[in-house]
Amino acid sequence: MTKKTIATTAPRKPVGLSSIAVSTTIRPIVEDLAALAQRLPEAPTDIARFAGLPDVQPSLPGLVARASFHQGELERWVRLLSKNTTVIDEPIDTFNALNLLRQGSYLALALLEPRNADDKWAKDTIGATLVKAAKRRRDTTRAGVLRTAFGIVDQPKKDPAPISEMAGWLKETSRRMGLIRPPAPQTSADELADAGFYRLEEASSLVAFFAAAPNLASLTEQAMDFLLLADAWSQEVGETDQPRESAAQSALTLAYAAITRVGLWPARTERDLHAKAACRAILRDRAMDPASLRAVASMAYEIGNEMAALSDQFTVEPQHETERFPGQG
């Protein structure tokens, strides 16, 4: 047998998406928006529980790191797809799961109020970056909604830092970049999963996560329950009642986290569409709620429809031409 014969008869190495060694371990995946309500601490009263939520909320730089990691995996998926373009539903759902995790981290980042200087830096930096990216695509509508969602305001230009302060500035910038840097490539799958990072090799877990979609009708009811608490506590706030005020704010944030999840997850049934319509009605009726929260929810609806359009297993919502959310002009 000649070398040429051997070369043509030897089995070909898998290419593209087929080349990935998929783990058989199914790991539980919790999106960042869903994890917010699970963080409510134990306390003697509901007011104390909700008032304590900001103390246990996730690090905002950590949200950025997860979003960046999953963005990298999405880009890797696209590169591999270009090598073998035959795609069935399962690989598409791997992409959808990674996209939903990435977008959910960014939306949670926009919903949450910074607790410290690092949180503020992460939220301001990523918000500005996303706005610039939308402007480069000439998507002025999305840029406007992003500005509102992240609370970005035009700042006067500052003079450059004196040379004597440059060393400190560079050191602080390097430290903060480390906070949002994804894990090193050699990090084990178990360590990654424990920190909420999932590679393409976890396709089985990602597909299972995306298949187990939340009940959007239940999420809508949850949002309404949180809104009732927020409204009741807001009306009872006294001049020195900081815990009740904080509890009301937390309940409102959790309500919008639920509404945002309803918008983000693609509709699979008519019941899902009804839930989405109900949450849209909430957004229309609650025009006095913070514009930033309503803008986050409106972004989620847009992203959810974009995701739904990728596969015929979902239903794309009808266009609502008359609706305007904060930042849309």
Long-range contacts (C-beta under 8 A, 24 or more apart in sequence): 15-83, 15-84, 16-80, 16-81, 16-82, 16-83, 16-84, 17-77, 17-80, 17-81, 17-83, 17-84, 17-87, 17-91, 17-200, 18-84, 19-80, 20-80, 20-200, 20-201, 20-203, 21-201, 22-201, 22-202, 22-203, 22-204, 23-189, 23-201, 23-202, 23-203, 23-204, 23-205, 24-204, 25-189, 25-204, 25-205, 26-204, 26-205, 26-208, 27-193, 27-198, 27-202, 27-205, 28-205, 29-97, 29-101, 29-198, 29-205, 29-206, 29-208, 29-209, 30-196, 31-100, 31-101, 31-104, 31-261, 32-58, 32-63, 32-66, 32-101, 32-104, 32-105, 32-108, 32-196, 33-104, 33-107, 33-108, 33-111, 33-257, 33-260, 33-261, 33-264, 34-104, 34-214, 34-261, 36-108, 36-111, 36-112, 36-253, 36-254, 36-257, 37-222, 37-254, 37-257, 37-258, 46-229, 46-247, 47-233, 47-243, 47-244, 47-247, 48-243, 48-247, 49-247, 50-229, 50-233, 50-246, 50-247, 50-248, 50-250, 50-251, 50-254, 51-242, 51-243, 51-244, 51-246, 51-247, 51-250, 53-250, 53-253, 53-254, 54-113, 54-115, 54-246, 54-250, 57-112, 57-115, 58-108, 58-112, 59-118, 59-119, 59-179, 60-109, 60-112, 60-114, 60-118, 60-119, 60-122, 60-123, 61-118, 61-119, 61-121, 61-122, 61-176, 61-179, 61-180, 62-179, 63-105, 63-106, 63-108, 63-109, 63-112, 63-122, 64-105, 64-109, 64-122, 64-126, 64-179, 64-180, 65-179, 65-180, 65-181, 65-182, 65-183, 66-101, 66-102, 66-105, 66-195, 66-196, 66-197, 67-101, 67-102, 67-103, 67-105, 67-106, 67-109, 67-126, 68-180, 68-181, 68-182, 69-182, 69-183, 69-197, 70-98, 70-99, 70-101, 70-102, 70-105, 70-197, 70-198, 71-102, 72-182, 73-98, 73-198, 73-199, 73-200, 74-98, 74-99, 74-102, 76-200, 77-200, 80-200, 89-311, 89-313, 90-203, 90-207, 91-203, 92-310, 92-311, 93-206, 93-207, 93-210, 93-211, 93-311, 94-200, 94-203, 94-206, 94-207, 94-210, 95-310, 96-210, 96-266, 96-307, 96-310, 96-311, 97-198, 97-206, 97-207, 97-209, 97-210, 98-198, 98-200, 98-206, 99-307, 100-210, 100-264, 100-265, 100-307, 101-198, 103-264, 103-300, 103-303, 104-261, 104-264, 106-130, 107-260, 107-264, 107-296, 107-299, 107-300, 108-257, 109-150, 110-149, 110-150, 110-292, 110-295, 110-296, 110-299, 111-253, 111-256, 111-257, 111-260, 111-293, 111-296, 112-253, 113-249, 113-253, 118-176, 118-179, 121-176, 122-176, 122-179, 122-180, 123-150, 123-151, 124-150, 124-152, 126-150, 127-151, 127-152, 128-152, 141-328, 141-329, 142-299, 142-302, 144-327, 144-328, 144-329, 145-295, 145-298, 145-299, 145-325, 145-326, 145-327, 145-328, 146-295, 146-299, 146-327, 147-327, 148-291, 148-292, 148-295, 148-326, 148-327, 149-292, 149-295, 149-296, 149-299, 149-327, 150-292, 151-292, 213-265, 213-266, 213-268, 214-261, 214-265, 216-261, 216-262, 216-265, 216-267, 216-271, 216-272, 216-275, 216-276, 217-271, 217-272, 217-274, 217-275, 219-258, 219-259, 219-261, 219-262, 219-275, 220-258, 220-259, 220-262, 220-275, 220-278, 220-279, 222-255, 222-258, 223-255, 223-256, 223-258, 223-259, 223-262, 223-279, 223-282, 224-255, 224-282, 226-251, 226-252, 226-254, 226-255, 226-258, 227-251, 227-252, 227-255, 227-282, 227-286, 230-255, 252-289, 252-290, 252-293, 253-293, 256-289, 256-293, 256-294, 256-296, 256-297, 259-283, 259-297, 259-300, 260-296, 260-297, 260-300, 261-300, 262-300, 263-297, 263-298, 263-299, 263-300, 263-301, 263-303, 263-304, 264-300, 264-301, 264-303, 264-304, 264-307, 265-304, 266-304, 266-305, 266-307, 266-308, 266-314, 266-315, 267-304, 267-308, 267-314, 267-315, 267-316, 267-317, 268-313, 268-314, 268-315, 269-315, 270-315, 272-315, 273-315, 273-317, 276-301, 276-304, 276-317, 280-320, 280-323, 283-325, 284-323, 291-326, 291-327, 292-326, 294-325, 294-326, 295-325, 295-326, 295-327, 297-325, 298-325, 298-326, 298-327, 298-328
